[in-house]
Amino acid sequence: MDKIAVYPGSFDPVTNGHLDIIKRASYIFDELIVAVFNNPNKNPTFSMEERVELMQKVAGDIPGVRIDYFSGLLNEYAVQKNARNIVRGLRALSDFEKEFQQALMYKKLNPDLEIMFLMTSQEYGFLSSSLVKEIASLGGCIDGLVPDPVKEFLLKYYKKQKQKK
Ligand code: ADP
């Protein structure tokens, strides 16, 4: 039976930290579904279409990786996709408490699910989508933090925002 995993996230937008987790998880599983999540409790900067399109551009060609999106309950989505594994990334201790609580909840809702954590690579331990957006919005350099298509997209977006003001 194929080992299928879901890597869910807001990816608002995808960073090199996310991409690193995607590549490493793709070596572990036969199929990795990167699922852009429409979280009603979060107010993303970019639309679902924009986030999925960027993810498709930067990770769509990685062997064994498929890009999708979903809303609703992650454990139900995983069952629909025949995935028994959920992948999450861990940066610092600050990620741990929320992730731990969520993982236990998913396990309670669906005991067949395994939630697996990949530790961030050292060079991405400080990296988050919100920090990248903050730097880009202030005109700072985001080289090496996001893949090139995301960089171009962000530069265009914040240039437009500036012109609006
Ligand atoms: P969410 O809203 O689900 O937290 P994110 O897009 O912020 O969505 O993150 C998706 C997943 O990727 C989470 O498990 C998060 O911990 C992980 N992640 C985010 N940034 C990094 C990074 N720099 N290194 C490793 N994992 C990361």
Backbone and ligand atoms as CSV (ligand in chain L), in Angstrom:
chain,resi,resn,atom,element,x,y,z
A,1,MET,N,N,0.844,-1.200,0.000
A,1,MET,CA,C,0.000,0.000,0.000
A,1,MET,C,C,0.885,1.258,0.000
A,2,ASP,N,N,0.543,2.223,-0.841
A,2,ASP,CA,C,1.341,3.443,-0.908
A,2,ASP,C,C,1.259,4.226,0.395
A,3,LYS,N,N,2.389,4.781,0.787
A,3,LYS,CA,C,2.383,5.641,1.987
A,3,LYS,C,C,2.081,7.066,1.540
A,4,ILE,N,N,0.885,7.540,1.925
A,4,ILE,CA,C,0.457,8.880,1.503
A,4,ILE,C,C,0.415,9.802,2.724
A,5,ALA,N,N,0.927,11.014,2.559
A,5,ALA,CA,C,0.893,11.991,3.658
A,5,ALA,C,C,0.333,13.316,3.170
A,6,VAL,N,N,-0.260,14.031,4.109
A,6,VAL,CA,C,-0.740,15.393,3.816
A,6,VAL,C,C,0.127,16.377,4.591
A,7,TYR,N,N,0.600,17.407,3.900
A,7,TYR,CA,C,1.295,18.512,4.585
A,7,TYR,C,C,0.382,19.732,4.465
A,8,PRO,N,N,-0.352,20.039,5.538
A,8,PRO,CA,C,-1.302,21.147,5.465
A,8,PRO,C,C,-0.675,22.445,5.971
A,9,GLY,N,N,-1.185,23.556,5.487
A,9,GLY,CA,C,-0.702,24.839,6.002
A,9,GLY,C,C,-1.381,25.995,5.312
A,10,SER,N,N,-1.185,27.173,5.878
A,10,SER,CA,C,-1.738,28.379,5.244
A,10,SER,C,C,-0.892,28.766,4.033
A,11,PHE,N,N,0.416,28.585,4.146
A,11,PHE,CA,C,1.346,28.915,3.066
A,11,PHE,C,C,1.026,30.297,2.483
A,12,ASP,N,N,1.128,31.284,3.335
A,12,ASP,CA,C,0.645,32.645,2.997
A,12,ASP,C,C,1.789,33.657,2.977
A,13,PRO,N,N,2.773,33.563,2.101
A,13,PRO,CA,C,2.975,32.599,1.025
A,13,PRO,C,C,3.992,31.538,1.429
A,14,VAL,N,N,4.191,30.583,0.502
A,14,VAL,CA,C,5.179,29.520,0.735
A,14,VAL,C,C,6.589,30.123,0.838
A,15,THR,N,N,7.363,29.637,1.803
A,15,THR,CA,C,8.739,30.118,2.010
A,15,THR,C,C,9.730,28.976,1.740
A,16,ASN,N,N,11.009,29.308,1.799
A,16,ASN,CA,C,12.023,28.257,1.639
A,16,ASN,C,C,11.984,27.267,2.805
A,17,GLY,N,N,11.477,27.693,3.951
A,17,GLY,CA,C,11.322,26.783,5.101
A,17,GLY,C,C,10.287,25.720,4.793
A,18,HIS,N,N,9.149,26.136,4.222
A,18,HIS,CA,C,8.122,25.164,3.816
A,18,HIS,C,C,8.676,24.211,2.747
A,19,LEU,N,N,9.360,24.812,1.771
A,19,LEU,CA,C,9.866,24.026,0.644
A,19,LEU,C,C,10.855,22.958,1.116
A,20,ASP,N,N,11.645,23.309,2.099
A,20,ASP,CA,C,12.606,22.369,2.672
A,20,ASP,C,C,11.868,21.177,3.304
A,21,ILE,N,N,10.788,21.471,4.031
A,21,ILE,CA,C,9.997,20.392,4.651
A,21,ILE,C,C,9.366,19.525,3.554
A,22,ILE,N,N,8.854,20.177,2.495
A,22,ILE,CA,C,8.200,19.434,1.401
A,22,ILE,C,C,9.196,18.468,0.747
A,23,LYS,N,N,10.388,18.975,0.444
A,23,LYS,CA,C,11.387,18.115,-0.216
A,23,LYS,C,C,11.767,16.946,0.686
A,24,ARG,N,N,12.003,17.231,1.956
A,24,ARG,CA,C,12.435,16.157,2.857
A,24,ARG,C,C,11.324,15.140,3.076
A,25,ALA,N,N,10.073,15.617,3.185
A,25,ALA,CA,C,8.944,14.688,3.389
A,25,ALA,C,C,8.705,13.858,2.131
A,26,SER,N,N,9.003,14.445,0.964
A,26,SER,CA,C,8.754,13.712,-0.285
A,26,SER,C,C,9.674,12.492,-0.406
A,27,TYR,N,N,10.811,12.508,0.294
A,27,TYR,CA,C,11.692,11.331,0.264
A,27,TYR,C,C,11.147,10.219,1.161
A,28,ILE,N,N,10.322,10.596,2.140
A,28,ILE,CA,C,9.845,9.608,3.121
A,28,ILE,C,C,8.586,8.888,2.630
A,29,PHE,N,N,7.719,9.652,1.922
A,29,PHE,CA,C,6.420,9.086,1.524
A,29,PHE,C,C,6.361,8.828,0.017
A,30,ASP,N,N,5.481,7.901,-0.374
A,30,ASP,CA,C,5.291,7.644,-1.810
A,30,ASP,C,C,4.592,8.838,-2.448
A,31,GLU,N,N,3.633,9.406,-1.697
A,31,GLU,CA,C,2.931,10.576,-2.221
A,31,GLU,C,C,2.747,11.597,-1.099
A,32,LEU,N,N,3.080,12.835,-1.406
A,32,LEU,CA,C,2.895,13.912,-0.430
A,32,LEU,C,C,1.913,14.923,-1.023
A,33,ILE,N,N,0.794,15.086,-0.329
A,33,ILE,CA,C,-0.191,16.064,-0.793
A,33,ILE,C,C,0.019,17.345,0.014
A,34,VAL,N,N,0.474,18.379,-0.657
A,34,VAL,CA,C,0.648,19.673,0.014
A,34,VAL,C,C,-0.705,20.380,-0.096
A,35,ALA,N,N,-1.364,20.558,1.042
A,35,ALA,CA,C,-2.745,21.038,1.022
A,35,ALA,C,C,-2.837,22.445,1.617
A,36,VAL,N,N,-3.156,23.386,0.769
A,36,VAL,CA,C,-3.313,24.772,1.221
A,36,VAL,C,C,-4.665,24.848,1.937
A,37,PHE,N,N,-4.597,25.348,3.159
A,37,PHE,CA,C,-5.760,25.284,4.046
A,37,PHE,C,C,-6.479,26.629,4.097
A,38,ASN,N,N,-7.777,26.556,3.925
A,38,ASN,CA,C,-8.598,27.752,4.059
A,38,ASN,C,C,-9.097,27.807,5.505
A,39,ASN,N,N,-8.336,28.477,6.348
A,39,ASN,CA,C,-8.651,28.496,7.784
A,39,ASN,C,C,-9.523,29.702,8.115
A,40,PRO,N,N,-10.785,29.442,8.528
A,40,PRO,CA,C,-11.687,30.558,8.799
A,40,PRO,C,C,-11.237,31.426,9.982
A,41,ASN,N,N,-10.340,30.884,10.825
A,41,ASN,CA,C,-9.859,31.661,11.979
A,41,ASN,C,C,-8.666,32.548,11.637
A,42,LYS,N,N,-8.157,32.380,10.428
A,42,LYS,CA,C,-7.011,33.202,10.028
A,42,LYS,C,C,-7.448,34.126,8.916
A,43,ASN,N,N,-6.780,35.260,8.847
A,43,ASN,CA,C,-7.138,36.228,7.821
A,43,ASN,C,C,-5.936,36.354,6.878
A,44,PRO,N,N,-5.857,35.462,5.889
A,44,PRO,CA,C,-4.650,35.445,5.069
A,44,PRO,C,C,-4.496,36.710,4.231
A,45,THR,N,N,-3.248,37.059,3.928
A,45,THR,CA,C,-2.975,38.225,3.073
A,45,THR,C,C,-3.344,37.891,1.630
A,46,PHE,N,N,-3.060,36.649,1.227
A,46,PHE,CA,C,-3.253,36.275,-0.172
A,46,PHE,C,C,-4.403,35.284,-0.320
A,47,SER,N,N,-5.041,35.346,-1.499
A,47,SER,CA,C,-6.217,34.497,-1.723
A,47,SER,C,C,-5.786,33.038,-1.853
A,48,MET,N,N,-6.751,32.164,-1.729
A,48,MET,CA,C,-6.498,30.734,-1.899
A,48,MET,C,C,-5.884,30.485,-3.279
A,49,GLU,N,N,-6.440,31.130,-4.313
A,49,GLU,CA,C,-5.944,30.925,-5.687
A,49,GLU,C,C,-4.466,31.340,-5.783
A,50,GLU,N,N,-4.130,32.490,-5.187
A,50,GLU,CA,C,-2.746,32.962,-5.248
A,50,GLU,C,C,-1.802,32.000,-4.510
A,51,ARG,N,N,-2.243,31.541,-3.342
A,51,ARG,CA,C,-1.386,30.669,-2.541
A,51,ARG,C,C,-1.182,29.316,-3.227
A,52,VAL,N,N,-2.262,28.794,-3.835
A,52,VAL,CA,C,-2.158,27.507,-4.536
A,52,VAL,C,C,-1.289,27.660,-5.786
A,53,GLU,N,N,-1.485,28.769,-6.513
A,53,GLU,CA,C,-0.721,28.973,-7.747
A,53,GLU,C,C,0.777,29.074,-7.451
A,54,LEU,N,N,1.120,29.817,-6.395
A,54,LEU,CA,C,2.538,29.944,-6.028
A,54,LEU,C,C,3.100,28.583,-5.612
A,55,MET,N,N,2.316,27.844,-4.831
A,55,MET,CA,C,2.779,26.516,-4.386
A,55,MET,C,C,2.982,25.601,-5.593
A,56,GLN,N,N,2.048,25.669,-6.542
A,56,GLN,CA,C,2.155,24.853,-7.756
A,56,GLN,C,C,3.449,25.184,-8.501
A,57,LYS,N,N,3.740,26.493,-8.597
A,57,LYS,CA,C,4.942,26.922,-9.322
A,57,LYS,C,C,6.221,26.415,-8.662
A,58,VAL,N,N,6.265,26.432,-7.335
A,58,VAL,CA,C,7.545,26.138,-6.677
A,58,VAL,C,C,7.699,24.671,-6.244
A,59,ALA,N,N,6.567,23.966,-6.078
A,59,ALA,CA,C,6.684,22.586,-5.588
A,59,ALA,C,C,5.974,21.575,-6.482
A,60,GLY,N,N,5.242,22.072,-7.486
A,60,GLY,CA,C,4.423,21.189,-8.322
A,60,GLY,C,C,5.222,20.153,-9.105
A,61,ASP,N,N,6.504,20.448,-9.353
A,61,ASP,CA,C,7.303,19.525,-10.174
A,61,ASP,C,C,8.161,18.575,-9.350
A,62,ILE,N,N,8.067,18.655,-8.037
A,62,ILE,CA,C,8.878,17.749,-7.207
A,62,ILE,C,C,8.262,16.346,-7.297
A,63,PRO,N,N,9.074,15.334,-7.622
A,63,PRO,CA,C,8.521,13.986,-7.777
A,63,PRO,C,C,7.777,13.528,-6.517
A,64,GLY,N,N,6.592,12.985,-6.716
A,64,GLY,CA,C,5.796,12.451,-5.600
A,64,GLY,C,C,4.990,13.506,-4.871
A,65,VAL,N,N,5.052,14.766,-5.334
A,65,VAL,CA,C,4.330,15.839,-4.626
A,65,VAL,C,C,3.134,16.299,-5.459
A,66,ARG,N,N,2.002,16.450,-4.783
A,66,ARG,CA,C,0.791,16.930,-5.446
A,66,ARG,C,C,0.260,18.118,-4.645
A,67,ILE,N,N,-0.232,19.136,-5.341
A,67,ILE,CA,C,-0.724,20.336,-4.654
A,67,ILE,C,C,-2.258,20.308,-4.665
A,68,ASP,N,N,-2.842,20.626,-3.522
A,68,ASP,CA,C,-4.302,20.633,-3.428
A,68,ASP,C,C,-4.697,21.725,-2.416
A,69,TYR,N,N,-5.981,21.881,-2.187
A,69,TYR,CA,C,-6.437,22.825,-1.168
A,69,TYR,C,C,-7.657,22.227,-0.480
A,70,PHE,N,N,-7.942,22.717,0.708
A,70,PHE,CA,C,-9.124,22.199,1.400
A,70,PHE,C,C,-9.596,23.200,2.452
A,71,SER,N,N,-10.859,23.000,2.847
A,71,SER,CA,C,-11.361,23.711,4.029
A,71,SER,C,C,-12.086,22.657,4.859
A,72,GLY,N,N,-12.355,22.950,6.102
A,72,GLY,CA,C,-13.016,21.952,6.957
A,72,GLY,C,C,-12.003,21.237,7.815
A,73,LEU,N,N,-12.358,20.020,8.207
A,73,LEU,CA,C,-11.515,19.288,9.161
A,73,LEU,C,C,-10.392,18.517,8.470
A,74,LEU,N,N,-9.190,18.728,8.972
A,74,LEU,CA,C,-8.016,18.099,8.361
A,74,LEU,C,C,-8.106,16.571,8.414
A,75,ASN,N,N,-8.580,16.027,9.540
A,75,ASN,CA,C,-8.610,14.562,9.641
A,75,ASN,C,C,-9.590,13.956,8.630
A,76,GLU,N,N,-10.679,14.673,8.346
A,76,GLU,CA,C,-11.639,14.173,7.342
A,76,GLU,C,C,-11.042,14.276,5.941
A,77,TYR,N,N,-10.340,15.376,5.711
A,77,TYR,CA,C,-9.691,15.557,4.415
A,77,TYR,C,C,-8.670,14.431,4.193
A,78,ALA,N,N,-7.885,14.127,5.219
A,78,ALA,CA,C,-6.851,13.089,5.101
A,78,ALA,C,C,-7.496,11.734,4.762
A,79,VAL,N,N,-8.586,11.416,5.428
A,79,VAL,CA,C,-9.271,10.133,5.163
A,79,VAL,C,C,-9.755,10.086,3.715
A,80,GLN,N,N,-10.332,11.200,3.266
A,80,GLN,CA,C,-10.805,11.285,1.867
A,80,GLN,C,C,-9.688,10.967,0.883
A,81,LYS,N,N,-8.476,11.396,1.229
A,81,LYS,CA,C,-7.335,11.237,0.321
A,81,LYS,C,C,-6.576,9.932,0.573
A,82,ASN,N,N,-7.126,9.079,1.440
A,82,ASN,CA,C,-6.455,7.820,1.812
A,82,ASN,C,C,-5.089,8.041,2.451
A,83,ALA,N,N,-4.920,9.180,3.090
A,83,ALA,CA,C,-3.634,9.489,3.730
A,83,ALA,C,C,-3.728,9.138,5.214
A,84,ARG,N,N,-2.726,8.406,5.700
A,84,ARG,CA,C,-2.728,8.059,7.136
A,84,ARG,C,C,-1.723,8.893,7.898
A,85,ASN,N,N,-1.037,9.769,7.176
A,85,ASN,CA,C,0.010,10.563,7.831
A,85,ASN,C,C,-0.191,12.052,7.582
A,86,ILE,N,N,0.085,12.804,8.624
A,86,ILE,CA,C,0.069,14.259,8.495
A,86,ILE,C,C,1.464,14.752,8.861
A,87,VAL,N,N,1.987,15.636,8.027
A,87,VAL,CA,C,3.331,16.174,8.283
A,87,VAL,C,C,3.194,17.620,8.722
A,88,ARG,N,N,3.950,17.981,9.735
A,88,ARG,CA,C,4.044,19.389,10.153
A,88,ARG,C,C,5.510,19.713,10.393
A,89,GLY,N,N,5.829,20.991,10.306
A,89,GLY,CA,C,7.203,21.402,10.563
A,89,GLY,C,C,7.294,22.040,11.945
A,90,LEU,N,N,8.439,21.874,12.580
A,90,LEU,CA,C,8.635,22.496,13.903
A,90,LEU,C,C,9.836,23.420,13.854
A,91,ARG,N,N,9.634,24.661,14.247
A,91,ARG,CA,C,10.754,25.593,14.262
A,91,ARG,C,C,11.341,25.707,15.661
A,92,ALA,N,N,10.558,26.286,16.545
A,92,ALA,CA,C,11.114,26.565,17.877
A,92,ALA,C,C,10.184,25.962,18.909
A,93,LEU,N,N,10.581,26.078,20.145
A,93,LEU,CA,C,9.724,25.622,21.241
A,93,LEU,C,C,8.351,26.249,21.147
A,94,SER,N,N,8.321,27.497,20.627
A,94,SER,CA,C,7.048,28.221,20.552
A,94,SER,C,C,6.046,27.517,19.643
A,95,ASP,N,N,6.512,26.757,18.631
A,95,ASP,CA,C,5.584,26.005,17.773
A,95,ASP,C,C,5.012,24.805,18.519
A,96,PHE,N,N,5.805,24.297,19.469
A,96,PHE,CA,C,5.532,22.972,20.007
A,96,PHE,C,C,4.177,22.849,20.694
A,97,GLU,N,N,3.849,23.804,21.540
A,97,GLU,CA,C,2.644,23.650,22.354
A,97,GLU,C,C,1.383,23.567,21.505
A,98,LYS,N,N,1.279,24.479,20.544
A,98,LYS,CA,C,0.107,24.493,19.666
A,98,LYS,C,C,0.048,23.202,18.832
A,99,GLU,N,N,1.202,22.820,18.291
A,99,GLU,CA,C,1.249,21.630,17.432
A,99,GLU,C,C,0.927,20.362,18.228
A,100,PHE,N,N,1.424,20.311,19.447
A,100,PHE,CA,C,1.215,19.156,20.316
A,100,PHE,C,C,-0.277,18.988,20.603
A,101,GLN,N,N,-0.914,20.107,20.945
A,101,GLN,CA,C,-2.339,20.102,21.262
A,101,GLN,C,C,-3.155,19.665,20.037
A,102,GLN,N,N,-2.800,20.248,18.880
A,102,GLN,CA,C,-3.511,19.915,17.640
A,102,GLN,C,C,-3.337,18.440,17.288
A,103,ALA,N,N,-2.098,17.944,17.436
A,103,ALA,CA,C,-1.807,16.552,17.076
A,103,ALA,C,C,-2.625,15.596,17.945
A,104,LEU,N,N,-2.711,15.908,19.239
A,104,LEU,CA,C,-3.477,15.041,20.137
A,104,LEU,C,C,-4.957,15.066,19.760
A,105,MET,N,N,-5.434,16.230,19.340
A,105,MET,CA,C,-6.834,16.350,18.943
A,105,MET,C,C,-7.112,15.531,17.683
A,106,TYR,N,N,-6.221,15.618,16.698
A,106,TYR,CA,C,-6.421,14.829,15.471
A,106,TYR,C,C,-6.421,13.339,15.778
A,107,LYS,N,N,-5.535,12.938,16.671
A,107,LYS,CA,C,-5.421,11.530,17.052
A,107,LYS,C,C,-6.705,11.081,17.751
A,108,LYS,N,N,-7.271,11.981,18.536
A,108,LYS,CA,C,-8.518,11.663,19.246
A,108,LYS,C,C,-9.658,11.508,18.226
A,109,LEU,N,N,-9.687,12.410,17.252
A,109,LEU,CA,C,-10.748,12.367,16.242
A,109,LEU,C,C,-10.578,11.167,15.314
A,110,ASN,N,N,-9.326,10.815,15.061
A,110,ASN,CA,C,-9.067,9.705,14.147
A,110,ASN,C,C,-7.795,8.966,14.578
A,111,PRO,N,N,-7.955,7.916,15.418
A,111,PRO,CA,C,-6.793,7.226,15.990
A,111,PRO,C,C,-5.890,6.581,14.949
A,112,ASP,N,N,-6.374,6.394,13.711
A,112,ASP,CA,C,-5.535,5.770,12.683
A,112,ASP,C,C,-4.504,6.729,12.103
A,113,LEU,N,N,-4.696,8.024,12.361
A,113,LEU,CA,C,-3.789,9.012,11.775
A,113,LEU,C,C,-2.470,9.070,12.543
A,114,GLU,N,N,-1.368,9.245,11.835
A,114,GLU,CA,C,-0.086,9.519,12.484
A,114,GLU,C,C,0.312,10.941,12.141
A,115,ILE,N,N,0.662,11.715,13.148
A,115,ILE,CA,C,1.090,13.093,12.898
A,115,ILE,C,C,2.599,13.121,13.103
A,116,MET,N,N,3.300,13.497,12.051
A,116,MET,CA,C,4.762,13.453,12.103
A,116,MET,C,C,5.338,14.849,12.001
A,117,PHE,N,N,6.390,15.092,12.772
A,117,PHE,CA,C,7.011,16.415,12.785
A,117,PHE,C,C,8.418,16.339,12.217
A,118,LEU,N,N,8.689,17.226,11.295
A,118,LEU,CA,C,10.056,17.346,10.797
A,118,LEU,C,C,10.637,18.621,11.384
A,119,MET,N,N,11.815,18.481,11.951
A,119,MET,CA,C,12.494,19.631,12.543
A,119,MET,C,C,12.989,20.545,11.428
A,120,THR,N,N,12.814,21.830,11.618
A,120,THR,CA,C,13.300,22.779,10.622
A,120,THR,C,C,14.800,22.602,10.395
A,121,SER,N,N,15.255,22.965,9.208
A,121,SER,CA,C,16.701,22.996,8.986
A,121,SER,C,C,17.223,24.268,9.641
A,122,GLN,N,N,18.434,24.186,10.112
A,122,GLN,CA,C,19.004,25.278,10.909
A,122,GLN,C,C,18.826,26.654,10.245
A,123,GLU,N,N,19.053,26.683,8.924
A,123,GLU,CA,C,19.027,27.989,8.239
A,123,GLU,C,C,17.629,28.586,8.115
A,124,TYR,N,N,16.577,27.779,8.423
A,124,TYR,CA,C,15.218,28.295,8.294
A,124,TYR,C,C,14.498,28.413,9.637
A,125,GLY,N,N,15.216,28.210,10.692
A,125,GLY,CA,C,14.608,28.209,12.020
A,125,GLY,C,C,13.923,29.518,12.393
A,126,PHE,N,N,14.356,30.598,11.769
A,126,PHE,CA,C,13.813,31.928,12.098
A,126,PHE,C,C,12.749,32.367,11.094
A,127,LEU,N,N,12.501,31.532,10.094
A,127,LEU,CA,C,11.743,31.976,8.920
A,127,LEU,C,C,10.245,31.695,9.040
A,128,SER,N,N,9.439,32.722,8.798
A,128,SER,CA,C,7.983,32.533,8.769
A,128,SER,C,C,7.405,33.398,7.654
A,129,SER,N,N,6.223,33.022,7.177
A,129,SER,CA,C,5.573,33.804,6.115
A,129,SER,C,C,5.345,35.236,6.583
A,130,SER,N,N,4.932,35.396,7.833
A,130,SER,CA,C,4.609,36.758,8.292
A,130,SER,C,C,5.853,37.645,8.358
A,131,LEU,N,N,6.980,37.049,8.761
A,131,LEU,CA,C,8.220,37.833,8.816
A,131,LEU,C,C,8.648,38.248,7.402
A,132,VAL,N,N,8.520,37.324,6.467
A,132,VAL,CA,C,8.877,37.627,5.077
A,132,VAL,C,C,8.001,38.777,4.553
A,133,LYS,N,N,6.711,38.720,4.864
A,133,LYS,CA,C,5.804,39.777,4.388
A,133,LYS,C,C,6.174,41.119,5.015
A,134,GLU,N,N,6.531,41.067,6.298
A,134,GLU,CA,C,6.885,42.308,6.982
A,134,GLU,C,C,8.125,42.938,6.331
A,135,ILE,N,N,9.134,42.109,6.074
A,135,ILE,CA,C,10.370,42.619,5.471
A,135,ILE,C,C,10.087,43.166,4.070
A,136,ALA,N,N,9.331,42.361,3.272
A,136,ALA,CA,C,9.037,42.778,1.890
A,136,ALA,C,C,8.231,44.074,1.882
A,137,SER,N,N,7.303,44.217,2.803
A,137,SER,CA,C,6.451,45.413,2.813
A,137,SER,C,C,7.262,46.663,3.172
A,138,LEU,N,N,8.383,46.445,3.877
A,138,LEU,CA,C,9.230,47.583,4.265
A,138,LEU,C,C,10.379,47.793,3.281
A,139,GLY,N,N,10.349,47.037,2.186
A,139,GLY,CA,C,11.361,47.211,1.139
A,139,GLY,C,C,12.667,46.496,1.421
A,140,GLY,N,N,12.681,45.589,2.389
A,140,GLY,CA,C,13.912,44.852,2.732
A,140,GLY,C,C,14.185,43.721,1.751
A,141,CYS,N,N,15.376,43.155,1.857
A,141,CYS,CA,C,15.803,42.097,0.935
A,141,CYS,C,C,15.286,40.729,1.405
A,142,ILE,N,N,14.586,40.033,0.519
A,142,ILE,CA,C,14.054,38.713,0.897
A,142,ILE,C,C,14.726,37.595,0.098
A,143,ASP,N,N,15.894,37.910,-0.473
A,143,ASP,CA,C,16.653,36.884,-1.204
A,143,ASP,C,C,16.977,35.725,-0.264
A,144,GLY,N,N,16.805,34.517,-0.747
A,144,GLY,CA,C,17.162,33.337,0.044
A,144,GLY,C,C,16.084,32.921,1.036
A,145,LEU,N,N,15.063,33.765,1.211
A,145,LEU,CA,C,14.008,33.426,2.172
A,145,LEU,C,C,12.821,32.741,1.496
A,146,VAL,N,N,12.601,33.137,0.243
A,146,VAL,CA,C,11.481,32.556,-0.521
A,146,VAL,C,C,11.985,32.174,-1.917
A,147,PRO,N,N,11.319,31.224,-2.588
A,147,PRO,CA,C,11.710,30.895,-3.962
A,147,PRO,C,C,11.476,32.103,-4.880
A,148,ASP,N,N,12.185,32.147,-6.013
A,148,ASP,CA,C,12.122,33.312,-6.909
A,148,ASP,C,C,10.705,33.722,-7.336
A,149,PRO,N,N,9.832,32.780,-7.739
A,149,PRO,CA,C,8.482,33.207,-8.147
A,149,PRO,C,C,7.732,33.916,-7.010
A,150,VAL,N,N,7.985,33.492,-5.778
A,150,VAL,CA,C,7.322,34.122,-4.630
A,150,VAL,C,C,7.909,35.515,-4.402
A,151,LYS,N,N,9.210,35.628,-4.576
A,151,LYS,CA,C,9.869,36.929,-4.428
A,151,LYS,C,C,9.280,37.926,-5.432
A,152,GLU,N,N,9.209,37.503,-6.696
A,152,GLU,CA,C,8.656,38.398,-7.726
A,152,GLU,C,C,7.228,38.799,-7.401
A,153,PHE,N,N,6.436,37.826,-6.967
A,153,PHE,CA,C,5.037,38.074,-6.627
A,153,PHE,C,C,4.937,39.096,-5.483
A,154,LEU,N,N,5.767,38.915,-4.454
A,154,LEU,CA,C,5.706,39.818,-3.290
A,154,LEU,C,C,6.163,41.230,-3.663
A,155,LEU,N,N,7.229,41.318,-4.466
A,155,LEU,CA,C,7.729,42.644,-4.858
A,155,LEU,C,C,6.647,43.410,-5.624
A,156,LYS,N,N,5.968,42.687,-6.530
A,156,LYS,CA,C,4.895,43.307,-7.322
A,156,LYS,C,C,3.744,43.739,-6.405
A,157,TYR,N,N,3.382,42.843,-5.501
A,157,TYR,CA,C,2.248,43.115,-4.601
A,157,TYR,C,C,2.509,44.356,-3.748
A,158,TYR,N,N,3.694,44.431,-3.141
A,158,TYR,CA,C,3.950,45.558,-2.233
A,158,TYR,C,C,4.218,46.863,-2.992
A,159,LYS,N,N,4.675,46.737,-4.251
A,159,LYS,CA,C,4.831,47.932,-5.071
A,159,LYS,C,C,3.439,48.533,-5.336
A,160,LYS,N,N,2.508,47.651,-5.682
A,160,LYS,CA,C,1.124,48.092,-5.941
A,160,LYS,C,C,0.511,48.717,-4.695
A,161,GLN,N,N,0.755,48.076,-3.551
A,161,GLN,CA,C,0.206,48.583,-2.276
A,161,GLN,C,C,0.717,50.006,-2.014
A,162,LYS,N,N,2.009,50.207,-2.311
A,162,LYS,CA,C,2.641,51.498,-2.067
A,162,LYS,C,C,2.018,52.569,-2.966
A,163,GLN,N,N,1.763,52.159,-4.229
A,163,GLN,CA,C,1.188,53.121,-5.188
A,163,GLN,C,C,-0.209,53.530,-4.773
A,164,LYS,N,N,-0.909,52.624,-4.096
A,164,LYS,CA,C,-2.292,52.897,-3.670
A,164,LYS,C,C,-2.335,53.982,-2.599
A,165,LYS,N,N,-1.227,54.065,-1.799
A,165,LYS,CA,C,-1.221,54.982,-0.663
A,165,LYS,C,C,-1.078,56.456,-1.081
L,1,ADP,P1,P,-0.346,27.124,9.663
L,1,ADP,O1,O,-1.299,28.268,9.579
L,1,ADP,O2,O,-1.001,25.798,9.449
L,1,ADP,O3,O,0.574,27.138,10.846
L,1,ADP,P2,P,1.973,27.813,8.022
L,1,ADP,O4,O,1.972,28.086,6.548
L,1,ADP,O5,O,2.380,28.927,8.914
L,1,ADP,O6,O,0.525,27.280,8.318
L,1,ADP,O7,O,2.900,26.576,8.321
L,1,ADP,C1,C,2.648,25.297,7.807
L,1,ADP,C2,C,3.568,24.289,8.483
L,1,ADP,O8,O,4.912,24.560,8.125
L,1,ADP,C3,C,3.537,24.322,10.010
L,1,ADP,O9,O,3.702,23.004,10.478
L,1,ADP,C4,C,4.724,25.178,10.378
L,1,ADP,O10,O,5.228,24.865,11.663
L,1,ADP,C5,C,5.695,24.755,9.292
L,1,ADP,N1,N,6.709,25.774,9.032
L,1,ADP,C6,C,6.529,27.087,8.760
L,1,ADP,N2,N,7.701,27.730,8.583
L,1,ADP,C7,C,8.670,26.780,8.737
L,1,ADP,C8,C,10.107,26.797,8.711
L,1,ADP,N3,N,10.789,27.911,8.509
L,1,ADP,N4,N,10.769,25.625,8.950
L,1,ADP,C9,C,10.068,24.491,9.197
L,1,ADP,N5,N,8.717,24.404,9.247
L,1,ADP,C10,C,8.029,25.536,9.025
